[in-house]
Amino acid sequence: MVMRFPSTGFTRRRLLGGSALALFALLGARRVALAQAQMAKDVAHYQDKPKGDQSCDKCRFFKPPKSCQLVAGDISAEGWCTFFNPKS
């Protein structure tokens, strides 16, 4: 049995599918906006020294010679923050 909404022609499946698509699009847009915004070093718990074998020059967000996609200001290649994500 297919449930139809009166005078719209929508089925429940079509409505839920569209809602899920809109939700994924919204979350994707939010992720892009967050990636474009840079945060303060103290918020990211940035330090000028590596943490073990993790350092900014090994992170996917590091932009040589001394910047980062996520953290504002000058970034040391030997630094580290909580958003460390190794390059693939």
C-alpha positions in Angstrom: 0.0 0.0 0.0 1.4 3.4 -1.0 0.6 6.3 1.2 0.0 9.5 -0.8 -0.3 13.0 0.5 -3.6 14.6 -0.6 -3.4 16.8 -3.8 0.4 16.8 -3.9 1.3 13.5 -5.5 4.1 12.9 -3.1 4.7 9.5 -1.6 6.1 9.1 1.9 9.2 7.5 0.3 9.8 10.5 -2.0 9.3 12.9 0.8 11.7 11.1 3.2 14.3 10.7 0.4 14.2 14.4 -0.4 14.5 15.3 3.3 17.6 13.0 3.6 19.2 14.5 0.5 18.6 18.0 1.9 20.1 17.0 5.2 23.3 15.6 3.6 23.6 18.8 1.5 23.3 21.0 4.5 25.9 19.0 6.5 28.2 19.1 3.5 27.9 22.9 3.2 28.5 23.2 7.0 31.7 21.1 6.7 33.0 23.3 3.8 32.3 26.4 5.9 34.1 25.0 8.9 37.1 24.0 6.8 37.3 27.5 5.3 37.2 29.3 8.7 40.5 29.5 10.6 40.6 29.3 14.3 42.9 30.8 16.9 46.0 28.8 18.0 44.7 28.5 21.6 41.4 27.0 20.4 43.3 24.4 18.4 45.8 23.8 21.3 48.6 24.6 18.9 52.2 24.2 20.1 55.5 25.0 18.3 56.9 21.5 19.0 55.8 18.1 17.7 53.8 15.6 19.7 55.7 12.4 19.3 56.1 11.7 15.6 53.1 14.0 14.7 54.1 17.4 13.3 52.5 20.0 11.1 54.7 19.1 8.1 53.2 15.6 8.2 49.6 17.0 8.4 47.2 17.2 5.5 46.1 20.7 6.6 49.6 22.3 6.6 50.4 24.7 3.8 54.1 25.2 3.4 56.1 27.2 4.2 54.2 28.3 7.4 50.4 28.3 7.3 47.5 26.0 8.0 44.0 25.6 6.5 42.5 25.4 10.0 44.7 27.4 12.3 45.3 31.1 11.9 48.7 32.8 12.0 52.2 31.6 11.3 52.6 27.8 11.8 55.9 26.0 12.4 56.5 22.9 10.3 57.6 21.3 13.5 54.4 22.4 15.4 51.3 20.3 16.3 47.7 20.8 17.2 44.6 18.7 18.1 43.5 18.7 14.5 46.5 16.8 13.3 45.5 14.5 10.4 48.3 12.6 8.6 48.8 13.0 4.9 47.7 10.1 2.9 
